[in-house]
Structure formats: structure tokens, C-alpha cells
Amino acid sequence: MAYPKVLVVLTGDETDQGVLAQGADMVRPVKGTLYAVYVITVDRALPVDSEVGPEAARAEQTFMNAEASVQLPRGDFEAQLLQARERGPAVVREAAERDVDAVVIGTSCPREYGRFSLGKDVPYVLEHARCLVVLWREPPARGQGRQNHFESRSTGGLHSAGILSGV
């Protein structure tokens, strides 16, 4: 899979390395551009451009780690910090504005009320993005398959990525 422009969604969690590696592998053969976005969700009670110091610092650290690990030529990696009410629509809008060929988004093994759930952002991107969408899912920690999303942590091993939608 080679694509000239790929958008990766970073969240500062254990999925970032897999998402970055997948995105870099997709642009590398054609010397394309990898765009990374980190979306800070702002509560509706606050202005969307509110000061988000600690979260912005976390995003900047995530971008520094990403740039160091992505191993692409200078200029082939761009990072963008976004503030929005919802992550999904912000990702879809950014993908459309940059006219990317693919979006790579990650998830761990989340559970809501004891059932597997992708939350609301991943399904939104899958439904509304007008390009290929690749979902990177971290495996559950060994012996932790039915644990709550917030308690589950990846212990390494095999990861899975799959193409879930495209135009």
C-alpha cells in the first residue's frame, strides 16, 4: 500500500507507535507526506480556543516522540495540533482540507459496560471520511481480554491493522 498523503491520528497513548509505523510505511514507497494530528477536545462550556496548557504540552511531547521515531526525510512529516469539540469531525475535516489519500487511526481494546466498543470517534471517521481508513487496534494485555478499556494496557507482541473502509 503506497499513498502520497496520509493522515495519522495521535492520542498520546500506546497506539501511537503502531499508527505512526503504519502511516510511514504507506508514504515511504512514493516519498509522500505523513501528516500527524493531535486533537484536544474542549468542553462545550468553554470557548473552543481556550487555553489548554497541560494537554498542549502533552501533544507537543507526542509530536517530538513521533518525529524522532518516524524515520522519514525532512519535510515529509508535518504535525498539527487541533482544538475541537469532537475528535471525529475534526479528523474528517482535516483529512478533507489536506486532501489525503488515507487516514490511520488507532484504538486499544475499549470496553463500555462490559462490551467491546469503538467509542464514538472511530466510527465517525469510518463513516464520514472520503478516503481510505486504516484502523490500528492494539491487542488486549495477556489475560486481560474482558477488562475495562481504562485498565487494559498493551504488553507488546503482535498488533493488528486492517483496512476498514475506502471510497
Secondary structure as GFF3:
##gff-version 3
##sequence-region A 1 167
A	DSSP	beta_strand	5	10	.	.	.	ID=ss1
A	DSSP	alpha_helix	16	27	.	.	.	ID=ss2
A	DSSP	three_ten_helix	28	30	.	.	.	ID=ss3
A	DSSP	beta_strand	33	41	.	.	.	ID=ss4
A	DSSP	alpha_helix	53	70	.	.	.	ID=ss5
A	DSSP	beta_strand	77	84	.	.	.	ID=ss6
A	DSSP	alpha_helix	87	98	.	.	.	ID=ss7
A	DSSP	beta_strand	102	107	.	.	.	ID=ss8
A	DSSP	beta_strand	111	112	.	.	.	ID=ss9
A	DSSP	beta_strand	115	116	.	.	.	ID=ss10
A	DSSP	alpha_helix	121	128	.	.	.	ID=ss11
A	DSSP	beta_strand	132	137	.	.	.	ID=ss12
A	DSSP	beta_strand	160	165	.	.	.	ID=ss13
###
